[in-house]
Amino acid sequence: MNKSLLKLGIIILSVFLVFSLFSCGKNEKEVLRVGTNAEYPPFEFTENNEFKGIDMDLAKVLGEKLNMEVKIHDMDFDSLIPALNAKKIDIAMAAMTVTEDRKEQVDFSIPYYSVDQAIIAPEDSNIEINEEDDLTEYTIGAQNGTTGQIYIDKNFIDKDKMNKKQLNKYPTNIEAITDMLNGNLDLVIIDSSAAKGYKKMKPIKTIYTIKTGENYAIALRQDSQLKEKINTALKEILKSDQWTDILNRYIK
């Protein structure tokens, strides 16, 4: 065999392999790891083993805008910020309210949705709440780490208006609601948006609304390089028909 031809063939093959690898690398999208707590309809839930909801659809559109592949990581709500700071996820999208306490631990995007706190009861309950202080007469359930739980702690328990035993904390909202429907609690405090979502699934009703004016935003690490890109993309999305379609799909 002609050695010169053999060398030429090896060189051509090497160049081809390098070019192929380079091309594959360029076409491969970066992964955007999104943490969520998929038990919070209408913002995040699972249906037929698929993640659905306002946040989940927003994450998909965000991935398209950023040209990134979205991968969802489901976990307990109070594990999201630790997972974010441990770099196990890149962002958290879980109907997370911007609070001063959370801002000490993570950064946030611009807000994309506003809610209040709802007090829910079983559909056949006779309980009436006419003002906040009426809550002191009842046992209340809340998902641990949520603004609802924090609100009761700060405004009632810390001020000695309620006994600690009157507030029961749960890993998930559905556990709190189930316990209430089983007669172990009187009421549950939950975001007003989620109250509407759960009403489609469970025999519950909203009997009082606390006007907290909270804002949902995407949580990021404080050293994240994604904030500016995410904010730019969010501004475009929130003005678009896509956002209107997402809201109409889940909130009627």
URQUI-V523564 format. One record per helix or strand of 2 or more residues. SS is the DSSP state (h for helix, s for strand). FROM is the first residue (numbers start at 1). LEN is the number of residues. If there is no record, write none. Layout:
BEGIN
SS,FROM,LEN
SS,FROM,LEN
END
This chain:
BEGIN
h,3,25
s,30,7
s,44,4
s,50,3
h,54,13
s,68,7
h,77,9
s,91,2
h,100,4
s,107,2
s,113,10
h,132,6
s,140,4
h,147,11
h,164,3
s,167,4
h,173,9
s,187,5
h,192,8
s,204,13
s,219,2
h,227,12
h,241,10
END
